[in-house]
Amino acid sequence: MRSLFFFFTAASLLSGSGNLFAQSCNLSTLQGSYAGTVAGHTPNGAPVAYQAIAHFDGSGGFSLSGFTYVANGTVIVNDATATGGTYTVNRDCSGSIQITSDGQTFKFAILITGPDLSQFQMLETDGSATTSGNAVKQEQGKQGQ
């Protein structure tokens, strides 16, 4: 129990947003484009990594562009798009995302964090791999700065 308390206290201080529970989230919290990467390993220990730009509609749906999936050094999917993704957001800023690309369904638990709730942490939950990563909101008109 102490470890859990310490984790939430540390997360609150490191997030720069004060009290971790002061923010309230909903589906519209995720709206716009987020660039993200995740990395980890498969159950047999092979390394895997994904990257994509996720486009959230603010209503529980999203799509991907620039999706690349690498397993054990081999590109499995390169610069693909995917539509029909769904997501949930709980009031405490936790939630989930799910999307299918090239016949494989990817599921992640998420925690929305950061300044102005502009990023989220991901942990894969579909059983195909143990990965984690983050995504950061992309601001229009700020590319290259």
KOLPATI-311390 format. One line per field, with one value per atom (N, C-alpha, C): residue in three letters; atom name; z, x, y. Coordinates in steps of 0.2 Angstrom, whole numbers, plus 5000, padded with zeros to 4 digits. Each point is the difference from the previous one (the first is absolute). Example, Ala and Ser with C-alpha at 12.3 -4.5 7.8 and 13.67 -1.06 7.14 Angstrom:
BEGIN
residuo = c(ALA | ALA | ALA | SER | SER | SER)
atomo = c(N | CA | C | N | CA | C)
z = c(5039 | 5000 | 5000 | 4996 | 5001 | 5003)
x = c(5066 | 4996 | 5004 | 4998 | 5004 | 4996)
y = c(4972 | 5006 | 5006 | 5005 | 5006 | 5005)
END
This chain:
BEGIN
residuo = c(MET | MET | MET | ARG | ARG | ARG | SER | SER | SER | LEU | LEU | LEU | PHE | PHE | PHE | PHE | PHE | PHE | PHE | PHE | PHE | PHE | PHE | PHE | THR | THR | THR | ALA | ALA | ALA | ALA | ALA | ALA | SER | SER | SER | LEU | LEU | LEU | LEU | LEU | LEU | SER | SER | SER | GLY | GLY | GLY | SER | SER | SER | GLY | GLY | GLY | ASN | ASN | ASN | LEU | LEU | LEU | PHE | PHE | PHE | ALA | ALA | ALA | GLN | GLN | GLN | SER | SER | SER | CYS | CYS | CYS | ASN | ASN | ASN | LEU | LEU | LEU | SER | SER | SER | THR | THR | THR | LEU | LEU | LEU | GLN | GLN | GLN | GLY | GLY | GLY | SER | SER | SER | TYR | TYR | TYR | ALA | ALA | ALA | GLY | GLY | GLY | THR | THR | THR | VAL | VAL | VAL | ALA | ALA | ALA | GLY | GLY | GLY | HIS | HIS | HIS | THR | THR | THR | PRO | PRO | PRO | ASN | ASN | ASN | GLY | GLY | GLY | ALA | ALA | ALA | PRO | PRO | PRO | VAL | VAL | VAL | ALA | ALA | ALA | TYR | TYR | TYR | GLN | GLN | GLN | ALA | ALA | ALA | ILE | ILE | ILE | ALA | ALA | ALA | HIS | HIS | HIS | PHE | PHE | PHE | ASP | ASP | ASP | GLY | GLY | GLY | SER | SER | SER | GLY | GLY | GLY | GLY | GLY | GLY | PHE | PHE | PHE | SER | SER | SER | LEU | LEU | LEU | SER | SER | SER | GLY | GLY | GLY | PHE | PHE | PHE | THR | THR | THR | TYR | TYR | TYR | VAL | VAL | VAL | ALA | ALA | ALA | ASN | ASN | ASN | GLY | GLY | GLY | THR | THR | THR | VAL | VAL | VAL | ILE | ILE | ILE | VAL | VAL | VAL | ASN | ASN | ASN | ASP | ASP | ASP | ALA | ALA | ALA | THR | THR | THR | ALA | ALA | ALA | THR | THR | THR | GLY | GLY | GLY | GLY | GLY | GLY | THR | THR | THR | TYR | TYR | TYR | THR | THR | THR | VAL | VAL | VAL | ASN | ASN | ASN | ARG | ARG | ARG | ASP | ASP | ASP | CYS | CYS | CYS | SER | SER | SER | GLY | GLY | GLY | SER | SER | SER | ILE | ILE | ILE | GLN | GLN | GLN | ILE | ILE | ILE | THR | THR | THR | SER | SER | SER | ASP | ASP | ASP | GLY | GLY | GLY | GLN | GLN | GLN | THR | THR | THR | PHE | PHE | PHE | LYS | LYS | LYS | PHE | PHE | PHE | ALA | ALA | ALA | ILE | ILE | ILE | LEU | LEU | LEU | ILE | ILE | ILE | THR | THR | THR | GLY | GLY | GLY | PRO | PRO | PRO | ASP | ASP | ASP | LEU | LEU | LEU | SER | SER | SER | GLN | GLN | GLN | PHE | PHE | PHE | GLN | GLN | GLN | MET | MET | MET | LEU | LEU | LEU | GLU | GLU | GLU | THR | THR | THR | ASP | ASP | ASP | GLY | GLY | GLY | SER | SER | SER | ALA | ALA | ALA | THR | THR | THR | THR | THR | THR | SER | SER | SER | GLY | GLY | GLY | ASN | ASN | ASN | ALA | ALA | ALA | VAL | VAL | VAL | LYS | LYS | LYS | GLN | GLN | GLN | GLU | GLU | GLU | GLN | GLN | GLN | GLY | GLY | GLY | LYS | LYS | LYS | GLN | GLN | GLN | GLY | GLY | GLY | GLN | GLN | GLN)
atomo = c(N | CA | C | N | CA | C | N | CA | C | N | CA | C | N | CA | C | N | CA | C | N | CA | C | N | CA | C | N | CA | C | N | CA | C | N | CA | C | N | CA | C | N | CA | C | N | CA | C | N | CA | C | N | CA | C | N | CA | C | N | CA | C | N | CA | C | N | CA | C | N | CA | C | N | CA | C | N | CA | C | N | CA | C | N | CA | C | N | CA | C | N | CA | C | N | CA | C | N | CA | C | N | CA | C | N | CA | C | N | CA | C | N | CA | C | N | CA | C | N | CA | C | N | CA | C | N | CA | C | N | CA | C | N | CA | C | N | CA | C | N | CA | C | N | CA | C | N | CA | C | N | CA | C | N | CA | C | N | CA | C | N | CA | C | N | CA | C | N | CA | C | N | CA | C | N | CA | C | N | CA | C | N | CA | C | N | CA | C | N | CA | C | N | CA | C | N | CA | C | N | CA | C | N | CA | C | N | CA | C | N | CA | C | N | CA | C | N | CA | C | N | CA | C | N | CA | C | N | CA | C | N | CA | C | N | CA | C | N | CA | C | N | CA | C | N | CA | C | N | CA | C | N | CA | C | N | CA | C | N | CA | C | N | CA | C | N | CA | C | N | CA | C | N | CA | C | N | CA | C | N | CA | C | N | CA | C | N | CA | C | N | CA | C | N | CA | C | N | CA | C | N | CA | C | N | CA | C | N | CA | C | N | CA | C | N | CA | C | N | CA | C | N | CA | C | N | CA | C | N | CA | C | N | CA | C | N | CA | C | N | CA | C | N | CA | C | N | CA | C | N | CA | C | N | CA | C | N | CA | C | N | CA | C | N | CA | C | N | CA | C | N | CA | C | N | CA | C | N | CA | C | N | CA | C | N | CA | C | N | CA | C | N | CA | C | N | CA | C | N | CA | C | N | CA | C | N | CA | C | N | CA | C | N | CA | C | N | CA | C | N | CA | C | N | CA | C | N | CA | C | N | CA | C | N | CA | C | N | CA | C | N | CA | C | N | CA | C | N | CA | C | N | CA | C | N | CA | C | N | CA | C | N | CA | C | N | CA | C | N | CA | C | N | CA | C | N | CA | C | N | CA | C | N | CA | C | N | CA | C | N | CA | C | N | CA | C | N | CA | C | N | CA | C | N | CA | C)
z = c(5000 | 5000 | 5000 | 5004 | 5000 | 4993 | 4996 | 4994 | 4995 | 5000 | 4996 | 5002 | 5006 | 5002 | 4998 | 5001 | 4997 | 4993 | 4996 | 4993 | 4998 | 5003 | 4998 | 5002 | 5006 | 5003 | 4995 | 4998 | 4995 | 4994 | 4997 | 4994 | 5000 | 5005 | 5001 | 5000 | 5003 | 5000 | 4994 | 4996 | 4994 | 4994 | 5001 | 4994 | 4999 | 5005 | 5000 | 5000 | 5002 | 5000 | 5007 | 5005 | 5007 | 5001 | 5003 | 5003 | 4994 | 5000 | 4994 | 4999 | 5005 | 5000 | 4999 | 4999 | 4999 | 4993 | 4995 | 4993 | 5000 | 4995 | 4999 | 4992 | 4998 | 4993 | 4997 | 4994 | 4996 | 4993 | 4996 | 4993 | 4996 | 5001 | 4997 | 5002 | 5005 | 5002 | 4995 | 4997 | 4994 | 4994 | 4997 | 4994 | 4996 | 4994 | 4996 | 4998 | 4998 | 4998 | 5006 | 5001 | 5005 | 4997 | 5000 | 4998 | 5005 | 4999 | 5005 | 4998 | 5005 | 4999 | 5006 | 4999 | 5006 | 4998 | 5005 | 4999 | 5006 | 4998 | 5005 | 4997 | 5002 | 4998 | 4999 | 4996 | 4999 | 5006 | 5001 | 5006 | 4999 | 4994 | 4999 | 5001 | 5001 | 5001 | 4994 | 4995 | 4994 | 5001 | 4998 | 5000 | 4995 | 5002 | 4996 | 5001 | 4995 | 5001 | 4995 | 5002 | 4995 | 5000 | 4995 | 5000 | 4995 | 5002 | 4996 | 5002 | 4996 | 5002 | 5000 | 5006 | 5002 | 4999 | 4996 | 4999 | 5004 | 5006 | 5004 | 4998 | 5000 | 4998 | 5006 | 5006 | 5006 | 5002 | 4997 | 5001 | 5001 | 5000 | 5001 | 4994 | 4995 | 4994 | 4998 | 4997 | 4997 | 4995 | 4996 | 4995 | 5000 | 4997 | 5000 | 4993 | 5000 | 4994 | 5001 | 4995 | 5002 | 5004 | 5001 | 5004 | 4998 | 5004 | 4998 | 5006 | 4999 | 5005 | 4998 | 5005 | 4999 | 5005 | 4998 | 5005 | 4999 | 5005 | 4999 | 4995 | 4998 | 4995 | 4993 | 4999 | 4994 | 5000 | 4994 | 5000 | 4998 | 5004 | 4998 | 4997 | 5002 | 4997 | 4999 | 4994 | 4999 | 4997 | 5004 | 4998 | 4998 | 5004 | 4998 | 5004 | 4997 | 5004 | 5002 | 5005 | 5003 | 5002 | 4999 | 5002 | 5005 | 5003 | 5004 | 5007 | 5002 | 5007 | 5005 | 5006 | 5005 | 5007 | 5004 | 5006 | 5005 | 5007 | 5005 | 5005 | 5003 | 5005 | 5006 | 5006 | 5006 | 5003 | 5005 | 5003 | 5004 | 5002 | 5003 | 4995 | 4994 | 4994 | 4998 | 5003 | 4997 | 4994 | 4997 | 4994 | 4996 | 4994 | 4996 | 4993 | 4995 | 4993 | 4997 | 4994 | 4997 | 4992 | 4996 | 4993 | 4996 | 4995 | 4996 | 4993 | 4999 | 4994 | 4998 | 4993 | 4997 | 5004 | 5002 | 5003 | 5007 | 5003 | 5007 | 5004 | 5006 | 5004 | 5006 | 5000 | 5005 | 5006 | 5006 | 5006 | 5005 | 5002 | 5005 | 5006 | 5006 | 5005 | 5000 | 5001 | 5000 | 5006 | 5001 | 5006 | 4996 | 5000 | 4997 | 5006 | 4998 | 5004 | 4997 | 5003 | 4998 | 5000 | 4998 | 5000 | 4995 | 5003 | 4996 | 4998 | 5003 | 4998 | 4993 | 4998 | 4993 | 4998 | 5004 | 4998 | 5004 | 4998 | 5004 | 5000 | 5005 | 5001 | 4997 | 4998 | 4997 | 5003 | 5001 | 5002 | 4996 | 4996 | 4996 | 5004 | 4999 | 5004 | 4995 | 4994 | 4996 | 5000 | 5004 | 5001 | 4995 | 4994 | 4995 | 5001 | 5005 | 5002 | 5006 | 5003 | 5006 | 4998 | 4999 | 4998 | 5004 | 5000 | 5003 | 4996 | 5000 | 4997 | 5001 | 4996 | 5001 | 4993 | 5001 | 4994 | 5002 | 4995 | 5002 | 4995 | 5002 | 4995 | 4996 | 4993 | 4995 | 4999 | 5001 | 4999 | 4993 | 4997 | 4993 | 4999 | 4995 | 4998 | 5004 | 5004 | 5004 | 4997 | 4995 | 4997 | 4999 | 5002 | 4998 | 5005 | 5006 | 5005 | 5006)
x = c(5004 | 4996 | 5004 | 5006 | 5004 | 5003 | 5002 | 5003 | 4995 | 4994 | 4994 | 5000 | 4999 | 5000 | 5006 | 5006 | 5006 | 5000 | 4997 | 5000 | 4995 | 4994 | 4996 | 5002 | 5004 | 5002 | 5006 | 5004 | 5006 | 4997 | 4995 | 4997 | 4997 | 4997 | 4997 | 5005 | 5006 | 5005 | 5003 | 5002 | 5003 | 4996 | 4994 | 4995 | 5000 | 5002 | 4999 | 4993 | 4996 | 4993 | 4997 | 5004 | 4997 | 4997 | 4994 | 4997 | 4998 | 5002 | 4999 | 4992 | 4996 | 4993 | 4996 | 5004 | 4996 | 4997 | 5003 | 4998 | 4994 | 4996 | 4994 | 5000 | 5000 | 5000 | 4994 | 4999 | 4994 | 5002 | 4996 | 5002 | 5003 | 4997 | 5003 | 5007 | 5003 | 5006 | 5005 | 4999 | 5004 | 4997 | 5003 | 4997 | 5006 | 5001 | 5005 | 5005 | 5006 | 5005 | 5006 | 5002 | 5005 | 5005 | 5006 | 5006 | 5002 | 5001 | 5001 | 5005 | 5004 | 5004 | 4999 | 5000 | 5001 | 5005 | 5003 | 5005 | 4999 | 5003 | 5000 | 5002 | 4996 | 5002 | 4994 | 5001 | 4995 | 5000 | 4995 | 5001 | 5006 | 5003 | 5006 | 5006 | 5000 | 5005 | 5003 | 4997 | 5002 | 4998 | 5004 | 4999 | 4994 | 4996 | 4995 | 5000 | 4998 | 4999 | 4994 | 4996 | 4995 | 5001 | 4998 | 4999 | 4995 | 4996 | 4995 | 4998 | 4996 | 4996 | 4993 | 4997 | 4993 | 4996 | 4994 | 4996 | 4993 | 4999 | 4995 | 4994 | 4994 | 4994 | 4997 | 5002 | 4996 | 4994 | 4998 | 4994 | 5000 | 5006 | 5001 | 5003 | 5002 | 5002 | 5007 | 5004 | 5007 | 5002 | 5005 | 5003 | 5008 | 5004 | 5007 | 5003 | 5005 | 5004 | 5007 | 5004 | 5007 | 5002 | 4995 | 5001 | 5006 | 5005 | 5005 | 5001 | 5001 | 5000 | 5006 | 5005 | 5006 | 5001 | 5001 | 5001 | 5007 | 5004 | 5006 | 5004 | 5000 | 5004 | 4997 | 4994 | 4997 | 4994 | 4999 | 4995 | 4994 | 4995 | 4994 | 4994 | 5000 | 4995 | 5004 | 4999 | 5004 | 4995 | 5000 | 4997 | 4993 | 4996 | 4993 | 4995 | 4994 | 4995 | 4995 | 4996 | 4995 | 4994 | 4994 | 4994 | 4996 | 4995 | 4995 | 5002 | 5006 | 5002 | 4995 | 5000 | 4995 | 5004 | 4998 | 5003 | 4995 | 5002 | 4996 | 5004 | 4997 | 5004 | 4996 | 5003 | 4996 | 5001 | 4996 | 5001 | 5007 | 5003 | 5007 | 5005 | 4999 | 5004 | 5004 | 4997 | 5002 | 4996 | 5001 | 4996 | 5003 | 4998 | 5002 | 4999 | 5005 | 4999 | 5001 | 4996 | 5000 | 5000 | 5004 | 5000 | 5002 | 4998 | 5002 | 5004 | 5006 | 5004 | 5003 | 4999 | 5002 | 4998 | 4994 | 4997 | 5002 | 5004 | 5002 | 4997 | 4997 | 4997 | 5004 | 5001 | 5005 | 4996 | 5001 | 4996 | 5005 | 4998 | 5005 | 4996 | 5002 | 4998 | 5003 | 4997 | 5003 | 4999 | 5005 | 4999 | 5002 | 4995 | 5001 | 5003 | 5006 | 5004 | 5003 | 5004 | 5004 | 4996 | 5004 | 4998 | 4993 | 4995 | 4994 | 4997 | 5002 | 4998 | 5001 | 5007 | 5002 | 5003 | 5001 | 5003 | 4997 | 5002 | 4997 | 5006 | 4999 | 5005 | 4996 | 5003 | 4997 | 5003 | 4996 | 5002 | 4996 | 5004 | 4996 | 4997 | 4993 | 4996 | 4997 | 5002 | 4997 | 5004 | 5005 | 5003 | 5005 | 5001 | 5004 | 5007 | 5001 | 5007 | 4999 | 5006 | 5000 | 5004 | 4996 | 5003 | 4997 | 5004 | 4997 | 5003 | 4997 | 5003 | 4995 | 5001 | 4996 | 4999 | 4995 | 4998 | 4999 | 5002 | 4999 | 4996 | 4996 | 4996 | 5004 | 4998 | 5003 | 4996 | 5004 | 4996 | 5001 | 4994 | 5000 | 5005 | 5003 | 5004 | 5007 | 5002 | 5006 | 5005 | 4999 | 5004 | 5007 | 5005 | 5007 | 5003 | 4996 | 5002 | 5003)
y = c(4994 | 5006 | 5006 | 5000 | 5006 | 5001 | 4995 | 5001 | 5003 | 4998 | 5003 | 5007 | 5002 | 5007 | 5004 | 4997 | 5004 | 5001 | 4995 | 5000 | 5006 | 5001 | 5005 | 5007 | 5000 | 5006 | 5003 | 4995 | 5002 | 5002 | 4996 | 5002 | 5007 | 5001 | 5007 | 5005 | 5000 | 5005 | 5000 | 4995 | 5000 | 5002 | 4999 | 5002 | 5008 | 5004 | 5007 | 5003 | 4995 | 5003 | 5000 | 4999 | 5000 | 4993 | 5001 | 4994 | 4995 | 4994 | 4995 | 5000 | 5000 | 4999 | 5007 | 5005 | 5007 | 5000 | 4997 | 5000 | 4995 | 5002 | 4996 | 4999 | 4994 | 4998 | 4997 | 5000 | 4997 | 4999 | 4997 | 4998 | 5006 | 5006 | 5006 | 5002 | 4997 | 5002 | 4998 | 4994 | 4998 | 5002 | 5006 | 5002 | 5003 | 4999 | 5002 | 4994 | 5002 | 4995 | 5000 | 4993 | 4999 | 4995 | 5002 | 4996 | 4995 | 4994 | 4995 | 4995 | 4997 | 4994 | 4996 | 4993 | 4995 | 4995 | 4997 | 4995 | 4995 | 4994 | 4995 | 4993 | 4995 | 4993 | 4995 | 4995 | 4995 | 4995 | 4996 | 4995 | 4996 | 4999 | 4996 | 5004 | 5006 | 5004 | 5005 | 4999 | 5004 | 5007 | 5005 | 5007 | 5002 | 5004 | 5003 | 5008 | 5003 | 5008 | 5002 | 5005 | 5003 | 5007 | 5004 | 5007 | 5002 | 5005 | 5002 | 5007 | 5003 | 5006 | 4998 | 5001 | 4999 | 5006 | 5000 | 5005 | 4999 | 5003 | 4999 | 5005 | 4998 | 5004 | 5004 | 4998 | 5003 | 4997 | 4994 | 4997 | 4993 | 4997 | 4993 | 4996 | 5004 | 4996 | 5003 | 4996 | 5003 | 4996 | 5002 | 4997 | 5001 | 4996 | 5001 | 5001 | 5004 | 5001 | 4999 | 4998 | 4999 | 4995 | 4995 | 4994 | 4995 | 4999 | 4996 | 4995 | 4993 | 4995 | 4996 | 5000 | 4996 | 4995 | 4993 | 4995 | 4996 | 5000 | 4997 | 5002 | 5007 | 5003 | 5000 | 4997 | 4999 | 5005 | 5004 | 5004 | 4995 | 5000 | 4996 | 5004 | 5007 | 5004 | 5007 | 5003 | 5006 | 5006 | 5005 | 5006 | 4999 | 4996 | 4998 | 5005 | 4999 | 5004 | 4995 | 5002 | 4996 | 5004 | 4998 | 5004 | 4995 | 5003 | 4996 | 4999 | 5003 | 5000 | 5003 | 4997 | 5002 | 5002 | 5004 | 5002 | 5002 | 4999 | 5002 | 5004 | 5005 | 5004 | 5001 | 4998 | 5000 | 5007 | 5002 | 5007 | 5001 | 4994 | 5001 | 5000 | 5001 | 5000 | 4994 | 4994 | 4994 | 4998 | 4995 | 4997 | 4995 | 4999 | 4995 | 5002 | 4997 | 5001 | 4993 | 4999 | 4994 | 5001 | 4997 | 5001 | 4993 | 4999 | 4994 | 5003 | 4997 | 5001 | 4994 | 4999 | 4994 | 4993 | 5000 | 4994 | 4999 | 5005 | 4999 | 5006 | 4998 | 5005 | 5002 | 5006 | 5003 | 5003 | 4999 | 5003 | 5002 | 5006 | 5004 | 5003 | 4999 | 5004 | 5007 | 5005 | 5007 | 5004 | 5005 | 5005 | 5007 | 5004 | 5007 | 5004 | 5003 | 5004 | 5006 | 5003 | 5006 | 5007 | 5005 | 5006 | 5001 | 5002 | 5001 | 4993 | 4995 | 4993 | 4999 | 5002 | 5000 | 4993 | 4995 | 4994 | 4994 | 4994 | 4995 | 4994 | 4996 | 4994 | 4994 | 4995 | 4994 | 4994 | 4995 | 4993 | 4995 | 4996 | 4995 | 4995 | 4998 | 4996 | 4994 | 4999 | 4995 | 4993 | 5000 | 4993 | 4998 | 5004 | 4999 | 5002 | 5005 | 5002 | 5004 | 5001 | 5005 | 5006 | 5005 | 5007 | 5005 | 5006 | 5006 | 5006 | 5006 | 5005 | 5006 | 5006 | 5006 | 5003 | 5004 | 5004 | 5008 | 5004 | 5007 | 5004 | 5004 | 5004 | 5004 | 5000 | 5004 | 5007 | 5005 | 5007 | 5002 | 5002 | 5002 | 5007 | 5000 | 5006 | 5000 | 4995 | 5000 | 4995 | 4997 | 4995 | 5003 | 4997 | 5002 | 5005 | 5002 | 5004 | 4997)
END
